[in-house]
Amino acid sequence: MSAPTTAVPETTSPENRAVLRWLVLATFTVILNETIMLNAIPRLMEEFDVPATDAQWLTSAFMLTMAVVIPITGWFLQRVTTRTAFATAMGIFCTGTLLAACAWAFPVLIVARVIQAAGTAVMMPLLMTTLMTVVPVNERGKTMGNVTLAISVAPALGPTVSGLILQGLSWRWIYLLVLPFALLVSFFALRKLTNVGERVLGSIDWFSVLLAVIGFGSIVYGLSSFGAGAAPVLFGPWVWVAIGAAGMTAFVLRQLQLQRDGVPLLDLRTLQVRLYAVSLTLMAAAFMAMLGLMILLPLYLQDVRGESTLMTGLLLMPGGLAMGVLGPTVGRLFDSYGARVLVIPGAAVIVGVLIGFTQLQTTTPIAAILGLHVLLSLGLAFVFTPVFTVGLGALPPHLYSHGSSLLGTGQQLAAAAGTALVVTIMSSRASTLVDGGATQAAATTGGMRSAFTVAAGISVLILVLAFFIPGKDDGPTPEHEFTQDERREGSLDVAFETSGL
């Protein structure tokens, strides 16, 4: 059954604004937990007597679960109401949070993090799909900017919040404090939330689910093993990556078949809209740059400069806050001037900052590190909001949920790939320098310079793709309505012509 199309209103009603506010607050709560455990890892290693290579899976398992669940959310969000999707996501998240607070063994804590991530994986696509459904084109930049404020500040605050809690309380209080807040948000949100959009009836293709688990799960597991420096279970990292690639290939072929004969789990016709495909690629590259920096800077500050985990969190917090605070301003500028005039300068700043980090030394002033980090965050703010908005806006309404899900999946894959890439390059180069007689601090710094050099090279792709993003003078991106033949055969020639390029 083809998805019905829902007309986007001319203005955002007060009721729909309330829906978005509660969805943003809930999304902030769940995203905060993606990074909140970073500062607690040393204490957990001691309490549960596990090595660092095992403890890091508290974060990797979260990311792995997100990569597996997000591809399914496109199908899920089209078949349940907004209230049902919200209640399901927050119910799963709160269950995982309670289990984490009560965890009596390290494997239980890992399971709890997986459950948390399953709820989190639904919230982001739900928020973005709802936004695109209820907010008119001329207000999307401002609204997306406000969303950016929440989703950018949350991961930046995670390590700082946990660092403050751990100063005087057990690690369990990280979850004991999050749980009542999540429950309160869920309670009041469900009193205000109304259903938006239209449901689509249809059964799920369980073979696609299996292929998604094998494909996306295996490739993220293998890439995360590179980044962790730990040997994965059963096979080496490259074997898991190969299994994941094969699974993803089979998943894609299955979706193409279902697009002709049934209902796909993840509609890949989104990728045939050129502006959306460009936006997805640009977002993935930018996410790789951001995650690479988030991995390397804490290692530099703690291992080379000897800073505490709390101080590291405080030093990295201004960048995240700057990105979030700038979000609404970027959104308003987008509504007034379009995307290109924002994305090109933002991409240029990203390239310049990463080139600056290639000059990193063991004695580089902390103020310089802080300044570069804030500058990079500002560059990313000028990229994320406009690109996300024009990318999803290039799709017809019945593909919003699939487009949001694919963007989320791309971010998780980029995160895993970026982490694996920078850590592998850094470790390899550092080992070479140590063998040559360098001190550990000098070798680590040299390895980071090599990793930043590669990251700077990748960032050039962001700048190149920025020139393919349309500007205000190109006119608004029309939301192409697919014909029945296009839905059945996946022919998007018209979409190519109307995608804004």
SEFI-526215 format. One line per field, with one value per residue (C-alpha): residue in one letter; x, y, z; residue number from 1. Coordinates in pm, 1 decimal. Layout:
aa	(A_...)
px	(X_...)
py	(Y_...)
pz	(Z_...)
i	(NUM_...)
# end
This chain:
aa	(M_S_A_P_T_T_A_V_P_E_T_T_S_P_E_N_R_A_V_L_R_W_L_V_L_A_T_F_T_V_I_L_N_E_T_I_M_L_N_A_I_P_R_L_M_E_E_F_D_V_P_A_T_D_A_Q_W_L_T_S_A_F_M_L_T_M_A_V_V_I_P_I_T_G_W_F_L_Q_R_V_T_T_R_T_A_F_A_T_A_M_G_I_F_C_T_G_T_L_L_A_A_C_A_W_A_F_P_V_L_I_V_A_R_V_I_Q_A_A_G_T_A_V_M_M_P_L_L_M_T_T_L_M_T_V_V_P_V_N_E_R_G_K_T_M_G_N_V_T_L_A_I_S_V_A_P_A_L_G_P_T_V_S_G_L_I_L_Q_G_L_S_W_R_W_I_Y_L_L_V_L_P_F_A_L_L_V_S_F_F_A_L_R_K_L_T_N_V_G_E_R_V_L_G_S_I_D_W_F_S_V_L_L_A_V_I_G_F_G_S_I_V_Y_G_L_S_S_F_G_A_G_A_A_P_V_L_F_G_P_W_V_W_V_A_I_G_A_A_G_M_T_A_F_V_L_R_Q_L_Q_L_Q_R_D_G_V_P_L_L_D_L_R_T_L_Q_V_R_L_Y_A_V_S_L_T_L_M_A_A_A_F_M_A_M_L_G_L_M_I_L_L_P_L_Y_L_Q_D_V_R_G_E_S_T_L_M_T_G_L_L_L_M_P_G_G_L_A_M_G_V_L_G_P_T_V_G_R_L_F_D_S_Y_G_A_R_V_L_V_I_P_G_A_A_V_I_V_G_V_L_I_G_F_T_Q_L_Q_T_T_T_P_I_A_A_I_L_G_L_H_V_L_L_S_L_G_L_A_F_V_F_T_P_V_F_T_V_G_L_G_A_L_P_P_H_L_Y_S_H_G_S_S_L_L_G_T_G_Q_Q_L_A_A_A_A_G_T_A_L_V_V_T_I_M_S_S_R_A_S_T_L_V_D_G_G_A_T_Q_A_A_A_T_T_G_G_M_R_S_A_F_T_V_A_A_G_I_S_V_L_I_L_V_L_A_F_F_I_P_G_K_D_D_G_P_T_P_E_H_E_F_T_Q_D_E_R_R_E_G_S_L_D_V_A_F_E_T_S_G_L)
px	(0.0_143.5_194.3_-58.3_69.1_0.8_-26.4_217.9_35.3_102.0_195.5_279.0_-19.0_22.6_-70.6_201.4_456.4_376.5_426.8_769.4_875.5_805.8_969.3_1281.6_1297.3_1259.8_1521.7_1762.6_1712.7_1785.3_2077.2_2244.8_2293.4_2498.7_2804.1_2716.1_2912.9_3249.0_3375.4_3248.8_3450.9_3756.8_3534.6_3337.4_3660.9_3755.2_3413.5_3341.0_3706.4_3699.1_3972.8_3938.8_3875.7_3560.2_3449.4_3446.5_3161.3_2929.1_2954.1_3008.7_2707.1_2492.7_2614.7_2583.0_2220.6_2138.0_2281.5_2067.9_1739.2_1732.7_1685.0_1365.9_1219.1_1121.2_876.1_770.7_690.0_458.7_249.9_192.5_59.9_285.7_173.6_233.5_580.3_669.3_534.4_718.1_1049.0_1041.1_908.6_1198.3_1447.0_1320.0_1328.9_1693.0_1777.4_1621.9_1805.8_2134.7_2087.0_2029.3_2295.5_2457.9_2708.7_2887.5_2701.2_2373.2_2493.0_2576.6_2225.1_2077.8_2270.8_2139.8_1781.5_1842.4_1979.7_1678.1_1451.7_1688.0_1699.0_1326.5_1325.6_1547.9_1363.2_1031.3_1130.7_1258.5_963.4_714.1_896.1_890.2_519.4_388.4_631.8_596.6_898.8_946.0_971.4_1184.8_1522.1_1422.6_1259.8_1549.2_1785.0_1599.9_1622.2_1996.3_2028.3_1900.2_2075.9_2411.5_2420.5_2316.1_2624.5_2851.0_2699.5_2708.0_3069.8_3046.5_2724.8_2863.3_3190.6_3004.5_2793.6_3098.4_3271.7_3064.1_2824.9_2827.2_2808.4_2458.5_2335.7_2397.7_2097.2_1903.8_1897.7_1815.5_1527.1_1284.1_1350.9_1274.9_957.7_836.7_901.1_713.3_417.4_366.8_445.0_180.1_-73.8_8.2_106.5_-134.4_-105.4_27.0_46.3_-137.4_-79.5_-2.0_-114.8_116.8_317.0_687.8_936.1_1127.8_1391.8_1478.9_1505.3_1746.3_1957.7_1961.7_2088.4_2357.8_2459.3_2453.1_2532.1_2834.0_2994.3_2958.7_3086.2_3390.9_3467.7_3419.6_3666.0_3927.2_3861.1_3868.9_4189.3_4028.9_3990.5_3619.6_3451.6_3508.2_3662.8_3897.0_3760.9_3804.4_3597.5_3313.1_3334.2_3319.5_3018.3_2854.6_2921.9_2770.1_2469.8_2417.9_2438.7_2174.9_1963.4_1977.4_1881.6_1592.5_1461.8_1482.0_1276.6_1018.6_990.7_852.2_654.5_571.6_649.5_1021.8_1155.8_1372.6_1267.8_1590.2_1418.3_1524.0_1876.4_1754.8_1666.6_2001.5_1984.0_1900.1_2189.0_2431.9_2305.5_2340.6_2700.0_2791.7_2635.7_2821.1_3156.0_3091.6_2990.4_3313.4_3511.7_3320.8_3348.0_3716.2_3778.8_3564.7_3780.3_4122.8_4093.0_4006.7_4297.9_4531.4_4410.7_4428.3_4716.8_4947.9_4856.1_4750.9_4409.1_4139.3_3823.7_3617.0_3848.2_3844.1_3465.3_3465.7_3717.1_3513.5_3177.8_3204.3_3221.7_2901.6_2727.4_2839.9_2700.6_2369.4_2332.4_2413.3_2154.4_1848.4_2046.7_2163.9_1804.3_1680.0_1962.1_1869.8_1506.7_1622.9_1921.0_1910.2_2158.7_2455.1_2571.7_2590.5_2721.0_3017.0_3172.3_3098.7_3271.5_3570.0_3601.1_3595.5_3877.9_4081.9_4042.5_4140.2_4446.6_4525.6_4509.1_4770.8_5019.5_4943.5_5241.0_5286.6_5317.1_5034.0_4853.6_4526.7_4363.2_4453.6_4301.7_3985.6_3964.7_4004.3_3741.5_3489.3_3565.7_3508.6_3178.2_3067.9_3160.8_2960.5_2661.7_2661.7_2658.5_2428.1_2104.1_2089.0_2198.3_1957.8_1671.9_1729.5_1803.6_1477.8_1289.1_1386.7_1178.7_803.9_613.2_552.4_931.3_1009.8_1028.7_1252.8_1473.4_1510.3_1594.9_1856.1_2019.9_2037.5_2183.5_2440.2_2547.3_2601.9_2803.5_3006.7_3067.1_3197.2_3408.2_3548.8_3641.1_3807.2_3997.7_4147.6_4233.1_4394.7_4602.9_4700.5_4800.5_4999.0_5193.0_5252.2_5395.2_5632.4_5751.3_5803.1_6011.9_6217.8_6294.7_6027.3_5868.8_5516.6_5370.9_5555.9_5459.4_5092.3_5092.6_5263.3_5004.2_4727.4_4883.2_4870.9_4508.1_4415.1_4588.0_4360.9_4056.7_4147.8_4165.1_3817.2_3686.4_3775.9_3487.6_3254.9_3369.7_3331.1_2979.1_2883.2_2886.7_2611.1_2373.8_2116.2_2091.3_1795.9_1798.8_1748.7_1397.6_1238.9_1289.2_959.0_825.2_777.6_468.6_541.1_304.4_183.8_424.8_716.7_625.4_608.8_914.7_1129.5_1167.3_1258.9_1348.2_1108.3_1259.2_1601.0_1467.7_1290.2_1547.2_1691.3_2006.7)
py	(0.0_339.0_593.2_870.6_1220.2_1477.3_1843.3_2061.5_2354.4_2717.2_2797.5_2597.8_2581.0_2635.4_2271.0_2149.7_2384.8_2220.7_1878.5_1982.3_2134.5_1812.9_1600.5_1821.4_1796.3_1417.7_1390.3_1601.7_1362.6_1045.9_1186.6_1306.9_941.7_862.0_1036.8_1048.5_732.2_845.4_987.0_688.1_424.6_427.3_379.0_100.8_-76.4_-83.6_-182.0_-458.6_-559.0_-527.2_-398.3_-78.7_-275.5_-420.3_-101.5_101.6_-118.0_82.2_347.6_118.7_-99.6_212.3_315.9_-39.5_-66.2_270.7_155.3_-159.7_-6.3_322.2_156.6_-1.4_324.6_450.4_161.7_181.9_554.0_522.3_255.1_391.3_719.9_993.5_919.5_547.0_600.1_844.6_621.8_320.3_504.6_661.8_344.6_143.1_414.2_438.4_58.7_54.5_343.0_165.6_-156.6_35.6_193.1_-151.5_-337.9_-604.3_-720.7_-562.8_-767.9_-644.3_-285.7_-353.1_-493.4_-187.2_41.0_-156.9_-109.8_262.8_294.0_115.7_385.6_663.4_531.3_598.7_950.5_1130.6_1010.7_1073.4_1433.1_1502.8_1335.1_1526.4_1854.5_1807.7_1717.0_2010.9_2296.1_2488.6_2541.5_2907.7_2824.0_2511.0_2680.7_2854.4_2540.9_2315.9_2565.8_2525.9_2148.2_2180.1_2366.0_2058.6_1781.6_1964.8_2066.2_1722.7_1519.5_1809.5_1821.2_1443.1_1410.1_1728.6_1623.8_1280.7_1437.3_1659.6_1369.2_1145.9_1404.8_1296.5_1019.3_665.1_609.3_468.3_820.4_907.3_691.7_756.3_1127.4_1080.2_837.4_1067.1_1346.5_1112.5_989.2_1344.5_1445.5_1136.3_1201.0_1566.6_1512.7_1244.8_1488.2_1742.4_1532.5_1502.7_1270.1_1419.6_1266.5_959.2_594.5_340.3_-18.1_-300.8_-593.5_-589.5_-782.6_-979.0_-1087.8_-718.7_-682.3_-976.4_-831.7_-491.8_-650.4_-847.4_-563.3_-251.1_-432.5_-621.6_-326.1_-98.6_-379.2_-432.3_-61.3_-6.5_-288.8_-100.7_210.2_25.5_-155.1_-476.5_-809.8_-873.4_-1202.6_-1492.3_-1298.6_-1011.3_-660.5_-687.7_-1007.0_-835.5_-538.1_-777.0_-957.2_-620.0_-508.6_-829.7_-791.6_-429.0_-525.0_-792.3_-543.1_-291.0_-554.8_-666.8_-310.8_-256.5_-571.5_-462.0_-118.8_-297.9_-575.4_-471.5_-230.8_-172.0_-155.0_141.8_314.0_376.2_589.3_873.6_827.2_889.8_1246.9_1405.2_1689.4_1445.2_1216.7_1511.1_1623.1_1272.6_1241.8_1587.1_1517.7_1186.4_1349.3_1630.5_1378.7_1185.0_1506.2_1588.2_1237.8_1213.5_1532.9_1415.5_1102.2_1264.6_1575.8_1396.8_1157.8_1451.5_1647.9_1349.3_1135.7_1411.7_1712.2_1523.5_1689.1_1519.7_1379.4_1656.1_1928.5_1764.4_1775.5_2141.6_2234.2_2063.8_2195.4_2551.0_2411.1_2212.8_2502.8_2741.2_2508.2_2481.8_2852.1_2946.3_2699.0_2930.3_3215.5_2987.5_2875.1_3231.5_3312.6_3001.6_3114.5_3457.5_3380.8_3010.2_2731.5_2790.9_3119.5_2941.4_2599.0_2712.4_2937.9_2671.5_2404.0_2635.2_2689.2_2311.5_2258.2_2544.8_2425.9_2067.3_2195.7_2395.1_2078.5_1916.2_2152.2_2013.6_1992.8_1866.1_2230.3_2384.2_2633.0_2500.3_2830.2_2760.2_2410.7_2556.3_2827.1_2582.8_2351.7_2635.0_2753.7_2402.7_2381.7_2710.0_2580.3_2263.2_2471.4_2653.8_2316.9_2086.7_2288.4_2406.4_2073.5_1870.2_2102.8_2114.7_1742.0_1633.4_1915.2_1769.8_1457.8_1415.3_1395.2_1020.6_963.1_1190.7_904.4_697.7_998.9_1075.5_712.0_695.5_1016.1_870.6_545.6_735.9_929.1_610.4_449.7_768.9_777.1_421.2_473.7_804.2_661.2_357.5_566.6_825.5_578.3_332.4_604.0_758.6_424.8_312.0_636.1_656.9_302.9_393.0_703.7_510.9_253.7_545.7_665.3_929.4_971.8_840.1_1192.7_1303.9_983.8_1020.5_1381.9_1283.3_1014.0_1267.6_1504.2_1223.6_1148.7_1515.6_1531.6_1254.8_1421.2_1748.8_1564.9_1420.5_1764.7_1890.0_1669.0_1871.6_2193.3_2050.0_1920.8_2255.5_2411.1_2168.0_2294.8_2535.8_2899.2_3125.7_3256.8_2904.0_2910.9_2678.1_2308.1_2167.7_1862.5_1629.0_1410.4_1064.0_911.9_558.5_439.1_612.2_450.9_110.9_133.7_378.2_606.0_951.6_1142.3_1419.4_1430.5_1485.2_1783.6_1931.9_1858.1_2207.5_2124.3)
pz	(0.0_-95.2_174.6_180.1_141.7_410.2_315.9_504.2_672.9_584.6_943.8_1255.4_1490.1_1867.8_1925.2_1688.5_1847.7_2181.1_2022.8_1894.1_2227.9_2414.0_2147.1_2160.6_2541.3_2529.7_2254.3_2461.0_2754.2_2558.8_2355.1_2675.2_2766.7_2457.0_2608.9_2977.5_3063.5_2921.8_3251.9_3450.3_3261.8_3496.0_3800.3_3632.2_3536.2_3903.2_4042.2_3790.7_3741.0_3361.2_3127.1_2926.4_2606.4_2765.5_2940.6_2618.4_2490.8_2714.9_2445.6_2146.5_2232.3_2241.8_1897.3_1762.1_1873.1_1720.3_1387.3_1392.8_1510.1_1316.8_971.8_1105.6_1236.2_889.9_855.0_1222.9_1226.2_926.2_1098.4_1449.5_1581.5_1715.7_2073.0_2035.0_1889.9_2168.6_2445.9_2301.5_2270.5_2616.0_2778.8_2636.3_2733.7_3093.2_3127.5_3020.3_3253.7_3553.0_3471.5_3440.7_3783.4_3935.4_3732.1_3950.4_3688.2_3394.2_3126.5_3277.7_3239.2_2873.7_2818.2_2987.2_2754.1_2455.5_2577.3_2629.7_2277.7_2127.4_2269.4_2165.3_1808.1_1767.6_1913.1_1661.7_1345.7_1525.6_1600.3_1248.4_1074.0_1288.8_1225.6_848.4_863.6_1070.3_992.4_662.4_438.5_531.2_905.1_891.3_928.4_1251.8_1390.7_1290.5_1453.8_1783.7_1745.8_1683.0_2013.3_2196.0_2005.2_1998.1_2362.7_2494.1_2389.6_2489.5_2837.5_2891.4_3010.6_3217.7_3391.0_3475.2_3591.9_3837.2_3964.8_4011.0_4226.9_4526.8_4425.7_4288.6_3913.7_3968.1_4041.4_3678.2_3595.9_3917.5_3834.6_3466.1_3529.0_3718.4_3468.6_3176.3_3349.2_3414.2_3053.8_2934.0_3164.8_3074.2_2706.4_2669.6_2817.7_2545.7_2245.4_1957.3_1660.4_1336.7_991.2_868.4_945.9_674.6_717.2_620.6_754.2_826.6_615.4_878.9_628.7_583.5_960.8_974.9_694.0_867.3_1188.4_1004.7_772.7_986.1_1310.6_1178.7_1004.8_1309.1_1535.1_1316.2_1282.9_1656.5_1723.9_1521.7_1724.1_2055.2_1976.3_2100.2_1925.0_1856.3_1931.8_1685.5_1395.3_1327.3_1258.5_880.9_872.8_1056.9_820.8_522.6_673.2_729.9_373.0_237.9_466.8_364.2_-3.1_47.5_244.8_-39.9_-299.6_-81.1_-45.8_-421.2_-470.3_-212.2_-373.1_-679.6_-516.2_-160.3_123.7_187.9_540.3_439.3_116.1_-78.4_-339.8_-111.9_-250.7_-604.6_-509.6_-585.2_-331.9_-53.4_-156.4_-157.5_184.1_326.0_202.5_331.1_672.5_702.3_620.6_869.0_1134.2_1077.0_1131.2_1449.3_1597.8_1511.2_1704.9_1997.5_2021.1_1975.2_2191.7_2520.2_2457.8_2400.5_2703.5_2940.5_2810.2_2687.0_2901.9_3215.8_3257.5_3466.2_3310.2_3469.4_3338.7_2996.4_2994.8_3100.8_2830.8_2557.6_2677.8_2529.5_2175.8_2213.7_2383.6_2108.9_1841.6_2023.4_2104.0_1745.4_1611.6_1625.8_1465.4_1183.9_1136.8_1098.3_855.7_656.1_628.7_507.5_284.3_199.6_263.5_33.1_189.5_525.0_427.9_215.2_485.6_749.8_543.3_485.7_862.4_922.2_672.4_821.4_1180.3_1099.6_914.5_1228.3_1439.0_1214.7_1384.1_1731.2_1971.0_2325.9_2438.2_2236.7_2466.0_2606.5_2508.6_2144.4_2166.7_2319.4_2053.3_1765.6_1915.1_1951.8_1597.6_1459.5_1646.5_1490.5_1144.9_1204.5_1322.0_986.8_810.1_1006.4_1027.9_662.0_514.3_727.3_634.4_257.5_243.9_403.4_230.5_-108.0_-32.8_-73.8_258.0_238.7_248.2_544.6_794.6_565.0_494.1_865.5_938.1_663.2_787.2_1138.2_1007.9_804.0_1112.2_1312.5_1033.6_995.1_1370.6_1372.2_1059.9_1182.8_1521.0_1366.9_1113.7_1348.7_1624.7_1383.9_1215.9_1548.7_1703.4_1400.8_1370.2_1747.6_1751.2_1469.6_1654.5_1980.0_1793.5_1664.0_2016.6_2075.5_2418.0_2465.1_2482.2_2168.7_1986.5_2079.7_1963.0_1637.5_1581.8_1635.5_1381.7_1123.9_1210.5_1181.7_844.3_713.8_875.5_705.1_373.3_429.2_521.6_173.2_51.5_276.4_109.2_-241.2_-171.1_-15.2_-363.2_-470.3_-199.9_-346.9_-240.1_-175.2_-531.1_-662.7_-521.9_-266.5_-308.7_-433.9_-257.0_-549.1_-538.1_-675.4_-928.0_-882.1_-1152.0_-979.4_-647.8_-813.5_-1034.9_-841.1_-1145.4_-1016.2_-1329.3_-1229.8_-880.9_-1033.2_-1224.3_-920.3_-650.4_-667.0_-863.2)
i	(1_2_3_4_5_6_7_8_9_10_11_12_13_14_15_16_17_18_19_20_21_22_23_24_25_26_27_28_29_30_31_32_33_34_35_36_37_38_39_40_41_42_43_44_45_46_47_48_49_50_51_52_53_54_55_56_57_58_59_60_61_62_63_64_65_66_67_68_69_70_71_72_73_74_75_76_77_78_79_80_81_82_83_84_85_86_87_88_89_90_91_92_93_94_95_96_97_98_99_100_101_102_103_104_105_106_107_108_109_110_111_112_113_114_115_116_117_118_119_120_121_122_123_124_125_126_127_128_129_130_131_132_133_134_135_136_137_138_139_140_141_142_143_144_145_146_147_148_149_150_151_152_153_154_155_156_157_158_159_160_161_162_163_164_165_166_167_168_169_170_171_172_173_174_175_176_177_178_179_180_181_182_183_184_185_186_187_188_189_190_191_192_193_194_195_196_197_198_199_200_201_202_203_204_205_206_207_208_209_210_211_212_213_214_215_216_217_218_219_220_221_222_223_224_225_226_227_228_229_230_231_232_233_234_235_236_237_238_239_240_241_242_243_244_245_246_247_248_249_250_251_252_253_254_255_256_257_258_259_260_261_262_263_264_265_266_267_268_269_270_271_272_273_274_275_276_277_278_279_280_281_282_283_284_285_286_287_288_289_290_291_292_293_294_295_296_297_298_299_300_301_302_303_304_305_306_307_308_309_310_311_312_313_314_315_316_317_318_319_320_321_322_323_324_325_326_327_328_329_330_331_332_333_334_335_336_337_338_339_340_341_342_343_344_345_346_347_348_349_350_351_352_353_354_355_356_357_358_359_360_361_362_363_364_365_366_367_368_369_370_371_372_373_374_375_376_377_378_379_380_381_382_383_384_385_386_387_388_389_390_391_392_393_394_395_396_397_398_399_400_401_402_403_404_405_406_407_408_409_410_411_412_413_414_415_416_417_418_419_420_421_422_423_424_425_426_427_428_429_430_431_432_433_434_435_436_437_438_439_440_441_442_443_444_445_446_447_448_449_450_451_452_453_454_455_456_457_458_459_460_461_462_463_464_465_466_467_468_469_470_471_472_473_474_475_476_477_478_479_480_481_482_483_484_485_486_487_488_489_490_491_492_493_494_495_496_497_498_499_500_501)
# end
